[in-house]
Amino acid sequence: MSTRMQRLLAEVDQRHFPNPPTAAEELAAFEERIGWKLDEDLRAFYLHCDGAALFMPWPDTNFWILPLAQVRRGRVAIQGRDEDANGPAKWYTLVDLQDTDFVLVDVSQKHDGRYPLRDGYHGTFPDPVHSRIIASSFSDFLEKALASGDDYFWLSGSTLEG
C-alpha cells in the first residue's frame, strides 16, 4: 500500500465513519462475481474498511463509500435497467451521494494501474460529457473528498477532464 493511501486511511479512521474491513475471501468472491479486479487503491481501502461514511454517519452523509456487497453497475443503480441503452456496462457505483447520484468507477479504463472515477449525476446519466472523469484514481478522489469540507469538489470546476 502506498504511503498516500496509508495517510488517507488513517484520516478516515480518525475523523470519519469506516466499516470493519473486508475479509480477503470476501474480496476474492466479489472480484469473481463482478468480473473485474480491484486496483491497488481500492484493494487497500476495502481490506482496511468495507465502505465508509465521510463527515457524517450514514444515512446523513453526502459521501457514502459503498460496501463491496452494494457495488453494482451504474446503469442499474441510476437507470434501473441493465441494458446498453442505459449506460456503459463497465461503470460501477462506488460512492453514494444520495438521491440516486453516485461516483462511478470506470473499469473500462486504467491509467498507471488505477481506474478513474466519474460523476454519476442521475439527471444527465449516461451522457459522457456530463459523466466526466472527476478523479484519476480512488486515492485522488478520496484525498479531494476529505479536503472538500463535505462539498462535491468536482462541481466547483476543479475536475480532471476525461
Disulfide bonds with the S-S distance in Angstrom:
none
